[in-house]
């Protein structure tokens, strides 16, 4: 499937993109600095966004709402072109990557949920449980922080 650059009437000013997506103008500029979205400048040096950027911005907003780091988004979008509307296959590839990342997050959340009734991954809240689950504080040798909840 061949895709073409956006037509002249498919470019939206930053204010309209902000209004349509509910994303602050400052956030749009920040996302652009990170390479998550792209704009072009018109003859008056004002930012214009291709209409297909609305989908990317919506995905960034949703991901941000559920706590996915922006660096993870950059990786997920790495193979999705900025300069033209992505093909169906390109979105499918990105979607599979997202699905893997979300599955990893889900597993981490489930481990956290299971640990909440005992010890928090050892940064333990119970000295009795710690003596059984982490005798002699052996997990300290693996480094700082919640060792068991980091998928190790």
C-alpha contacts under 8 A as a table, 3 or more apart, distances in Angstrom:
res1	aa1	res2	aa2	distance
1	X	87	X	6.92
2	X	87	X	7.85
3	X	84	X	6.92
3	X	85	X	6.59
3	X	86	X	7.48
3	X	87	X	6.97
4	X	84	X	6.36
4	X	85	X	7.40
5	X	83	X	6.92
5	X	84	X	4.98
5	X	85	X	7.22
6	X	9	X	7.91
6	X	10	X	5.69
6	X	11	X	7.25
6	X	50	X	6.33
6	X	51	X	7.65
6	X	84	X	6.66
6	X	85	X	7.57
7	X	10	X	5.30
7	X	11	X	7.44
8	X	11	X	6.04
9	X	12	X	7.95
10	X	50	X	5.82
10	X	51	X	5.38
11	X	48	X	5.62
11	X	49	X	5.27
11	X	50	X	4.54
11	X	51	X	5.84
12	X	16	X	6.29
12	X	17	X	6.35
12	X	48	X	5.21
12	X	49	X	5.06
12	X	50	X	6.26
12	X	51	X	6.47
13	X	16	X	5.45
13	X	17	X	6.37
13	X	46	X	7.59
13	X	47	X	6.18
13	X	48	X	4.62
13	X	49	X	6.32
14	X	17	X	5.04
14	X	18	X	6.04
14	X	25	X	6.76
14	X	28	X	7.99
14	X	47	X	6.01
14	X	48	X	6.05
14	X	49	X	6.80
15	X	18	X	5.02
15	X	19	X	6.16
15	X	25	X	6.91
16	X	19	X	5.02
16	X	20	X	6.00
17	X	20	X	5.14
17	X	21	X	5.97
17	X	23	X	7.81
17	X	49	X	7.42
17	X	54	X	7.23
18	X	21	X	5.40
18	X	22	X	5.53
18	X	23	X	4.94
18	X	24	X	5.67
18	X	25	X	5.76
18	X	28	X	7.53
19	X	22	X	5.33
19	X	23	X	7.10
20	X	23	X	8.00
21	X	54	X	6.94
21	X	57	X	7.04
21	X	58	X	6.61
23	X	27	X	6.42
23	X	28	X	6.76
23	X	61	X	7.69
24	X	27	X	5.12
24	X	28	X	6.42
25	X	28	X	5.07
25	X	29	X	6.36
26	X	29	X	5.15
26	X	30	X	6.21
27	X	30	X	4.89
27	X	31	X	6.05
28	X	31	X	5.11
28	X	32	X	6.15
28	X	37	X	7.88
29	X	32	X	5.04
29	X	33	X	6.27
30	X	33	X	5.01
30	X	34	X	6.38
31	X	34	X	5.08
31	X	35	X	6.32
31	X	36	X	5.28
31	X	37	X	6.00
32	X	35	X	5.01
32	X	36	X	5.71
32	X	37	X	4.88
32	X	38	X	5.47
32	X	39	X	7.54
33	X	36	X	7.70
34	X	37	X	7.85
34	X	74	X	7.72
35	X	38	X	6.79
35	X	74	X	7.13
36	X	56	X	7.73
36	X	73	X	7.37
36	X	74	X	5.96
36	X	77	X	7.20
37	X	53	X	6.56
37	X	56	X	6.98
37	X	57	X	7.31
37	X	82	X	6.62
38	X	49	X	6.87
38	X	53	X	7.55
38	X	82	X	6.15
38	X	83	X	7.61
39	X	47	X	5.88
39	X	48	X	5.39
39	X	49	X	4.64
39	X	50	X	6.95
40	X	47	X	5.64
40	X	48	X	5.34
40	X	49	X	6.54
41	X	44	X	7.48
41	X	45	X	4.91
41	X	46	X	5.14
41	X	47	X	4.71
41	X	48	X	5.93
42	X	45	X	5.11
42	X	46	X	5.46
42	X	47	X	6.60
42	X	48	X	6.72
43	X	46	X	7.44
49	X	53	X	6.49
50	X	53	X	5.63
50	X	54	X	7.94
51	X	54	X	5.84
52	X	55	X	5.94
52	X	56	X	7.39
52	X	84	X	7.69
52	X	85	X	5.62
53	X	56	X	5.13
53	X	57	X	6.14
53	X	82	X	7.89
54	X	57	X	5.12
54	X	58	X	6.12
55	X	58	X	5.08
55	X	59	X	6.31
56	X	59	X	5.10
56	X	60	X	6.19
57	X	60	X	4.99
57	X	61	X	6.14
58	X	61	X	5.08
58	X	62	X	6.26
59	X	62	X	5.17
59	X	63	X	6.02
60	X	63	X	5.15
60	X	64	X	5.95
60	X	70	X	7.91
60	X	73	X	7.18
61	X	64	X	5.14
61	X	65	X	6.14
62	X	65	X	5.06
62	X	66	X	6.51
63	X	66	X	5.33
63	X	67	X	6.26
63	X	68	X	5.18
63	X	69	X	7.82
63	X	73	X	7.79
64	X	67	X	5.05
64	X	68	X	5.48
64	X	69	X	6.94
64	X	70	X	7.40
65	X	68	X	7.66
68	X	72	X	6.71
68	X	73	X	7.42
69	X	72	X	5.37
69	X	73	X	6.75
70	X	73	X	4.94
70	X	74	X	6.34
71	X	74	X	5.03
71	X	75	X	6.44
72	X	75	X	5.13
72	X	76	X	6.16
73	X	76	X	4.91
73	X	77	X	6.01
74	X	77	X	5.19
74	X	78	X	5.88
75	X	78	X	5.05
76	X	79	X	7.54
76	X	94	X	5.85
76	X	97	X	6.13
76	X	98	X	6.21
77	X	80	X	5.11
77	X	81	X	7.98
77	X	94	X	6.40
78	X	81	X	7.80
79	X	90	X	7.10
79	X	94	X	7.13
80	X	86	X	6.18
80	X	90	X	5.91
80	X	91	X	6.86
80	X	94	X	6.96
81	X	84	X	6.17
81	X	85	X	7.19
81	X	86	X	5.93
82	X	85	X	7.41
82	X	86	X	7.89
86	X	90	X	5.89
86	X	91	X	6.52
87	X	90	X	5.17
87	X	91	X	6.44
88	X	91	X	5.24
88	X	92	X	6.15
89	X	92	X	4.94
89	X	93	X	6.18
90	X	93	X	5.20
90	X	94	X	6.31
91	X	94	X	5.07
91	X	95	X	5.93
92	X	95	X	4.90
92	X	96	X	6.27
93	X	96	X	5.28
93	X	97	X	6.56
94	X	97	X	5.14
94	X	98	X	6.25
95	X	98	X	5.00
95	X	99	X	6.08
96	X	99	X	5.02
96	X	100	X	6.41
97	X	100	X	5.24
97	X	101	X	6.42
98	X	101	X	5.08
98	X	102	X	6.05
99	X	102	X	5.10
99	X	103	X	6.08
100	X	103	X	5.11
100	X	104	X	6.32
101	X	104	X	5.13
101	X	105	X	6.33
102	X	105	X	4.99
102	X	106	X	6.07
103	X	106	X	4.99
103	X	107	X	6.21
104	X	107	X	5.19
104	X	108	X	6.26
105	X	108	X	5.05
105	X	109	X	6.16
106	X	109	X	5.10
106	X	110	X	6.16
107	X	110	X	5.02
107	X	111	X	6.19
108	X	111	X	5.11
108	X	112	X	6.21
108	X	149	X	6.65
108	X	150	X	7.32
108	X	151	X	7.13
109	X	112	X	4.99
109	X	113	X	6.09
110	X	113	X	4.97
110	X	114	X	6.21
111	X	114	X	5.12
111	X	115	X	6.16
111	X	149	X	6.23
112	X	115	X	5.06
112	X	116	X	6.16
112	X	120	X	7.40
112	X	121	X	7.80
112	X	149	X	6.35
113	X	116	X	5.34
113	X	117	X	7.70
114	X	117	X	6.44
114	X	118	X	7.85
115	X	118	X	5.33
115	X	119	X	5.67
115	X	120	X	5.57
115	X	121	X	6.46
116	X	119	X	6.18
116	X	120	X	5.88
118	X	125	X	7.78
118	X	126	X	7.42
118	X	129	X	6.81
119	X	122	X	6.08
119	X	123	X	7.28
119	X	124	X	4.77
119	X	125	X	5.53
119	X	126	X	6.30
119	X	129	X	6.71
119	X	130	X	7.10
120	X	123	X	5.69
120	X	124	X	5.32
120	X	125	X	6.63
120	X	146	X	6.84
120	X	149	X	7.97
121	X	124	X	6.48
121	X	146	X	4.66
121	X	147	X	5.88
121	X	148	X	4.88
121	X	149	X	5.46
122	X	125	X	7.97
122	X	130	X	7.29
122	X	134	X	7.29
122	X	139	X	7.35
122	X	145	X	7.53
122	X	146	X	5.38
122	X	147	X	6.39
122	X	148	X	6.85
123	X	145	X	6.57
123	X	146	X	5.76
124	X	127	X	6.97
124	X	129	X	7.81
124	X	130	X	6.11
125	X	130	X	7.99
126	X	129	X	5.34
126	X	130	X	6.06
127	X	130	X	4.92
127	X	131	X	6.23
128	X	131	X	5.37
128	X	132	X	6.84
129	X	132	X	5.21
129	X	133	X	5.97
129	X	134	X	7.90
130	X	133	X	5.11
130	X	134	X	5.03
130	X	135	X	6.48
130	X	137	X	7.64
131	X	134	X	5.65
131	X	135	X	4.61
131	X	136	X	6.98
131	X	137	X	7.91
132	X	135	X	5.82
134	X	137	X	5.26
134	X	138	X	5.92
134	X	139	X	6.44
135	X	138	X	6.18
137	X	140	X	5.75
138	X	141	X	5.90
138	X	142	X	7.97
139	X	142	X	5.45
139	X	143	X	7.31
139	X	147	X	6.68
140	X	143	X	5.43
140	X	144	X	6.38
142	X	147	X	7.11
143	X	147	X	7.36
144	X	147	X	7.24
146	X	149	X	5.67
146	X	150	X	6.67
147	X	150	X	5.53
147	X	151	X	7.83
147	X	152	X	6.87
148	X	151	X	6.29
148	X	152	X	5.89
149	X	152	X	7.23
